[in-house]
Amino acid sequence: MTNRPYETSCALCDYPLQDAAAATAKRKEWDALPATIREEQEKAFDRMRLGTTEHRNWLKSHRVVHAILGGLLLSLPMNFSVFFASLWSIPIDLAVGAAAGLLLNRQRGGSWQGLGVFVLAAVVSVILRAPFINMSEYLKGYWFFTCFAVMIVSAGGYMMGMKLDYEHRDHSMTS
């Protein structure tokens, strides 16, 4: 949490957190704390806000990298699962994966968000590749390999989301 208990709106996105009366009551409680504890808490909130701001800046500066990684994360397993039978699906998967990577970046990561975004991207990939592959052959057995590819893509999305989320955690709070 980067906001002090007595703030009415988020310091980063200006989202309303509480009404003015509740904030005033919490401010009175805050001011009643001993000065040393209040100073220590102010420093902790400042450190958390700085960490969150640095993480958001890091995410903004790495959007292209996350788009490329998302494209590769989706395209390689999904196309390998059908043994690169359709070259037309490669750019489609790259585009869908890049969009998934960008969406995960804008959501600021999260392991479960990464899993969900990339499972959805894998399903979209399967739907969009259907016109470019021989569906009768695909349904005879290649769908089984696609299931493994979806599992790999979802695990990769989980890990990517966890990495994006983990970067902003303030590990110095317990020291």
VEXDRENMAR-484501 format. One record per residue (C-alpha): residue number from 1; residue in three letters; chain; y, z, x. Coordinates in Angstrom, 2 decimals, always signed. Example, Ala and Ser with C-alpha at 12.3 -4.5 7.8 and 13.67 -1.06 7.14 Angstrom:
% residues 2
{k=1 r=ALA c=A py=-4.50 pz=+7.80 px=+12.30}
{k=2 r=SER c=A py=-1.06 pz=+7.14 px=+13.67}
% end
This chain:
% residues 175
{k=1 r=MET c=A py=+0.00 pz=+0.00 px=+0.00}
{k=2 r=THR c=A py=+3.29 pz=-1.06 px=+1.55}
{k=3 r=ASN c=A py=+5.58 pz=+0.41 px=-1.10}
{k=4 r=ARG c=A py=+6.87 pz=+3.90 px=-1.09}
{k=5 r=PRO c=A py=+5.86 pz=+5.95 px=-4.15}
{k=6 r=TYR c=A py=+9.41 pz=+5.99 px=-5.51}
{k=7 r=GLU c=A py=+10.09 pz=+2.24 px=-5.39}
{k=8 r=THR c=A py=+10.36 pz=+0.41 px=-8.69}
{k=9 r=SER c=A py=+9.27 pz=-3.02 px=-7.44}
{k=10 r=CYS c=A py=+7.16 pz=-4.45 px=-4.65}
{k=11 r=ALA c=A py=+9.08 pz=-4.82 px=-1.41}
{k=12 r=LEU c=A py=+7.31 pz=-8.09 px=-0.60}
{k=13 r=CYS c=A py=+7.04 pz=-9.96 px=-3.90}
{k=14 r=ASP c=A py=+9.48 pz=-8.08 px=-6.15}
{k=15 r=TYR c=A py=+6.72 pz=-7.44 px=-8.73}
{k=16 r=PRO c=A py=+7.67 pz=-4.49 px=-10.98}
{k=17 r=LEU c=A py=+5.58 pz=-1.43 px=-10.19}
{k=18 r=GLN c=A py=+7.01 pz=+1.29 px=-12.40}
{k=19 r=ASP c=A py=+10.01 pz=+2.05 px=-14.59}
{k=20 r=ALA c=A py=+13.16 pz=+3.69 px=-13.26}
{k=21 r=ALA c=A py=+12.46 pz=+7.10 px=-14.85}
{k=22 r=ALA c=A py=+9.06 pz=+7.42 px=-13.18}
{k=23 r=ALA c=A py=+10.54 pz=+6.26 px=-9.88}
{k=24 r=THR c=A py=+13.32 pz=+8.86 px=-10.13}
{k=25 r=ALA c=A py=+10.77 pz=+11.63 px=-10.77}
{k=26 r=LYS c=A py=+8.69 pz=+10.51 px=-7.80}
{k=27 r=ARG c=A py=+11.84 pz=+10.33 px=-5.64}
{k=28 r=LYS c=A py=+12.58 pz=+13.99 px=-6.47}
{k=29 r=GLU c=A py=+9.04 pz=+14.92 px=-5.44}
{k=30 r=TRP c=A py=+9.44 pz=+12.86 px=-2.26}
{k=31 r=ASP c=A py=+12.71 pz=+14.56 px=-1.38}
{k=32 r=ALA c=A py=+11.10 pz=+17.96 px=-1.93}
{k=33 r=LEU c=A py=+8.59 pz=+17.31 px=+0.87}
{k=34 r=PRO c=A py=+9.27 pz=+18.99 px=+4.22}
{k=35 r=ALA c=A py=+11.32 pz=+16.76 px=+6.51}
{k=36 r=THR c=A py=+8.56 pz=+16.34 px=+9.11}
{k=37 r=ILE c=A py=+5.99 pz=+15.23 px=+6.55}
{k=38 r=ARG c=A py=+8.49 pz=+12.90 px=+4.87}
{k=39 r=GLU c=A py=+9.39 pz=+11.33 px=+8.24}
{k=40 r=GLU c=A py=+5.74 pz=+10.89 px=+9.12}
{k=41 r=GLN c=A py=+5.04 pz=+9.24 px=+5.77}
{k=42 r=GLU c=A py=+8.11 pz=+6.97 px=+6.11}
{k=43 r=LYS c=A py=+6.81 pz=+5.78 px=+9.49}
{k=44 r=ALA c=A py=+3.36 pz=+5.16 px=+8.01}
{k=45 r=PHE c=A py=+4.82 pz=+3.09 px=+5.16}
{k=46 r=ASP c=A py=+7.00 pz=+1.14 px=+7.61}
{k=47 r=ARG c=A py=+3.96 pz=+0.43 px=+9.80}
{k=48 r=MET c=A py=+1.94 pz=-0.75 px=+6.79}
{k=49 r=ARG c=A py=+4.78 pz=-2.98 px=+5.58}
{k=50 r=LEU c=A py=+5.18 pz=-4.48 px=+9.04}
{k=51 r=GLY c=A py=+1.43 pz=-5.16 px=+9.24}
{k=52 r=THR c=A py=+1.44 pz=-6.84 px=+5.83}
{k=53 r=THR c=A py=+4.47 pz=-8.96 px=+6.72}
{k=54 r=GLU c=A py=+2.88 pz=-10.01 px=+10.02}
{k=55 r=HIS c=A py=-0.36 pz=-10.92 px=+8.22}
{k=56 r=ARG c=A py=+1.49 pz=-13.06 px=+5.65}
{k=57 r=ASN c=A py=+3.33 pz=-14.85 px=+8.47}
{k=58 r=TRP c=A py=+0.03 pz=-15.36 px=+10.28}
{k=59 r=LEU c=A py=-1.52 pz=-16.85 px=+7.13}
{k=60 r=LYS c=A py=+1.43 pz=-19.22 px=+6.66}
{k=61 r=SER c=A py=+1.23 pz=-20.41 px=+10.24}
{k=62 r=HIS c=A py=-2.53 pz=-21.04 px=+10.03}
{k=63 r=ARG c=A py=-2.74 pz=-22.93 px=+6.72}
{k=64 r=VAL c=A py=-3.65 pz=-26.21 px=+8.38}
{k=65 r=VAL c=A py=-6.41 pz=-24.51 px=+10.40}
{k=66 r=HIS c=A py=-7.82 pz=-22.92 px=+7.25}
{k=67 r=ALA c=A py=-7.72 pz=-26.26 px=+5.44}
{k=68 r=ILE c=A py=-9.62 pz=-27.94 px=+8.28}
{k=69 r=LEU c=A py=-12.18 pz=-25.12 px=+8.44}
{k=70 r=GLY c=A py=-12.61 pz=-25.23 px=+4.66}
{k=71 r=GLY c=A py=-13.17 pz=-28.99 px=+4.77}
{k=72 r=LEU c=A py=-15.78 pz=-28.69 px=+7.49}
{k=73 r=LEU c=A py=-17.42 pz=-25.68 px=+5.85}
{k=74 r=LEU c=A py=-18.01 pz=-27.66 px=+2.67}
{k=75 r=SER c=A py=-18.56 pz=-31.17 px=+3.99}
{k=76 r=LEU c=A py=-21.14 pz=-30.58 px=+6.70}
{k=77 r=PRO c=A py=-23.76 pz=-28.57 px=+4.77}
{k=78 r=MET c=A py=-23.32 pz=-30.49 px=+1.52}
{k=79 r=ASN c=A py=-23.70 pz=-33.88 px=+3.17}
{k=80 r=PHE c=A py=-26.47 pz=-32.73 px=+5.49}
{k=81 r=SER c=A py=-28.40 pz=-31.57 px=+2.42}
{k=82 r=VAL c=A py=-28.68 pz=-35.19 px=+1.26}
{k=83 r=PHE c=A py=-29.07 pz=-36.45 px=+4.84}
{k=84 r=PHE c=A py=-25.65 pz=-38.17 px=+4.73}
{k=85 r=ALA c=A py=-26.98 pz=-40.61 px=+2.11}
{k=86 r=SER c=A py=-23.52 pz=-41.26 px=+0.73}
{k=87 r=LEU c=A py=-20.71 pz=-41.83 px=+3.17}
{k=88 r=TRP c=A py=-18.23 pz=-41.88 px=+0.27}
{k=89 r=SER c=A py=-18.87 pz=-38.23 px=-0.45}
{k=90 r=ILE c=A py=-17.78 pz=-37.13 px=+3.04}
{k=91 r=PRO c=A py=-14.01 pz=-37.62 px=+2.47}
{k=92 r=ILE c=A py=-14.35 pz=-36.17 px=-1.03}
{k=93 r=ASP c=A py=-16.04 pz=-33.05 px=+0.36}
{k=94 r=LEU c=A py=-13.46 pz=-32.80 px=+3.12}
{k=95 r=ALA c=A py=-10.66 pz=-32.89 px=+0.55}
{k=96 r=VAL c=A py=-12.32 pz=-30.40 px=-1.81}
{k=97 r=GLY c=A py=-13.13 pz=-28.07 px=+1.10}
{k=98 r=ALA c=A py=-9.58 pz=-28.31 px=+2.44}
{k=99 r=ALA c=A py=-8.25 pz=-27.41 px=-1.00}
{k=100 r=ALA c=A py=-10.64 pz=-24.43 px=-1.11}
{k=101 r=GLY c=A py=-9.50 pz=-23.28 px=+2.34}
{k=102 r=LEU c=A py=-5.85 pz=-23.53 px=+1.30}
{k=103 r=LEU c=A py=-6.50 pz=-21.69 px=-1.94}
{k=104 r=LEU c=A py=-8.25 pz=-18.89 px=-0.08}
{k=105 r=ASN c=A py=-5.35 pz=-18.74 px=+2.38}
{k=106 r=ARG c=A py=-2.83 pz=-18.44 px=-0.46}
{k=107 r=GLN c=A py=-4.94 pz=-15.68 px=-2.02}
{k=108 r=ARG c=A py=-4.70 pz=-13.89 px=+1.35}
{k=109 r=GLY c=A py=-8.45 pz=-13.85 px=+1.78}
{k=110 r=GLY c=A py=-10.98 pz=-11.48 px=+0.37}
{k=111 r=SER c=A py=-14.72 pz=-11.74 px=+0.82}
{k=112 r=TRP c=A py=-15.56 pz=-12.08 px=-2.87}
{k=113 r=GLN c=A py=-12.66 pz=-14.46 px=-3.45}
{k=114 r=GLY c=A py=-13.96 pz=-16.60 px=-0.57}
{k=115 r=LEU c=A py=-17.44 pz=-16.62 px=-2.04}
{k=116 r=GLY c=A py=-16.16 pz=-17.59 px=-5.48}
{k=117 r=VAL c=A py=-13.79 pz=-20.29 px=-4.24}
{k=118 r=PHE c=A py=-16.41 pz=-21.96 px=-2.06}
{k=119 r=VAL c=A py=-19.20 pz=-21.74 px=-4.67}
{k=120 r=LEU c=A py=-16.82 pz=-23.48 px=-7.07}
{k=121 r=ALA c=A py=-15.99 pz=-26.05 px=-4.38}
{k=122 r=ALA c=A py=-19.72 pz=-26.69 px=-3.80}
{k=123 r=VAL c=A py=-20.29 pz=-27.21 px=-7.53}
{k=124 r=VAL c=A py=-17.34 pz=-29.61 px=-7.66}
{k=125 r=SER c=A py=-18.81 pz=-31.41 px=-4.65}
{k=126 r=VAL c=A py=-22.15 pz=-31.87 px=-6.42}
{k=127 r=ILE c=A py=-20.43 pz=-33.18 px=-9.55}
{k=128 r=LEU c=A py=-18.19 pz=-35.58 px=-7.62}
{k=129 r=ARG c=A py=-21.00 pz=-36.96 px=-5.47}
{k=130 r=ALA c=A py=-23.17 pz=-37.87 px=-8.48}
{k=131 r=PRO c=A py=-21.72 pz=-41.39 px=-8.91}
{k=132 r=PHE c=A py=-22.32 pz=-42.20 px=-5.23}
{k=133 r=ILE c=A py=-25.97 pz=-41.22 px=-4.87}
{k=134 r=ASN c=A py=-29.25 pz=-42.35 px=-6.39}
{k=135 r=MET c=A py=-29.70 pz=-39.62 px=-9.01}
{k=136 r=SER c=A py=-33.37 pz=-40.38 px=-9.71}
{k=137 r=GLU c=A py=-34.24 pz=-39.78 px=-6.05}
{k=138 r=TYR c=A py=-31.90 pz=-36.80 px=-5.90}
{k=139 r=LEU c=A py=-33.59 pz=-35.13 px=-8.85}
{k=140 r=LYS c=A py=-37.03 pz=-35.70 px=-7.31}
{k=141 r=GLY c=A py=-36.37 pz=-33.20 px=-4.54}
{k=142 r=TYR c=A py=-33.04 pz=-33.46 px=-2.77}
{k=143 r=TRP c=A py=-31.51 pz=-31.02 px=-5.25}
{k=144 r=PHE c=A py=-33.62 pz=-28.35 px=-3.57}
{k=145 r=PHE c=A py=-31.85 pz=-28.95 px=-0.25}
{k=146 r=THR c=A py=-28.52 pz=-28.88 px=-2.06}
{k=147 r=CYS c=A py=-29.33 pz=-25.36 px=-3.28}
{k=148 r=PHE c=A py=-29.64 pz=-24.24 px=+0.34}
{k=149 r=ALA c=A py=-26.39 pz=-26.01 px=+1.18}
{k=150 r=VAL c=A py=-24.61 pz=-24.18 px=-1.65}
{k=151 r=MET c=A py=-26.00 pz=-20.92 px=-0.29}
{k=152 r=ILE c=A py=-24.72 pz=-21.73 px=+3.21}
{k=153 r=VAL c=A py=-21.31 pz=-22.77 px=+1.86}
{k=154 r=SER c=A py=-21.04 pz=-19.60 px=-0.23}
{k=155 r=ALA c=A py=-21.98 pz=-17.41 px=+2.75}
{k=156 r=GLY c=A py=-19.43 pz=-19.25 px=+4.88}
{k=157 r=GLY c=A py=-16.78 pz=-18.76 px=+2.19}
{k=158 r=TYR c=A py=-17.63 pz=-15.06 px=+2.04}
{k=159 r=MET c=A py=-17.23 pz=-14.76 px=+5.82}
{k=160 r=MET c=A py=-14.02 pz=-16.79 px=+5.89}
{k=161 r=GLY c=A py=-12.53 pz=-14.68 px=+3.10}
{k=162 r=MET c=A py=-13.59 pz=-11.49 px=+4.86}
{k=163 r=LYS c=A py=-11.98 pz=-12.67 px=+8.10}
{k=164 r=LEU c=A py=-8.72 pz=-13.58 px=+6.37}
{k=165 r=ASP c=A py=-8.64 pz=-10.24 px=+4.56}
{k=166 r=TYR c=A py=-9.66 pz=-8.17 px=+7.58}
{k=167 r=GLU c=A py=-6.85 pz=-9.44 px=+9.78}
{k=168 r=HIS c=A py=-4.16 pz=-7.48 px=+7.95}
{k=169 r=ARG c=A py=-5.88 pz=-4.10 px=+7.81}
{k=170 r=ASP c=A py=-3.99 pz=-1.42 px=+9.67}
{k=171 r=HIS c=A py=-6.61 pz=+0.15 px=+11.89}
{k=172 r=SER c=A py=-4.19 pz=+2.65 px=+13.43}
{k=173 r=MET c=A py=-3.77 pz=+4.70 px=+10.24}
{k=174 r=THR c=A py=-6.52 pz=+7.14 px=+11.14}
{k=175 r=SER c=A py=-5.30 pz=+7.80 px=+14.65}
% end
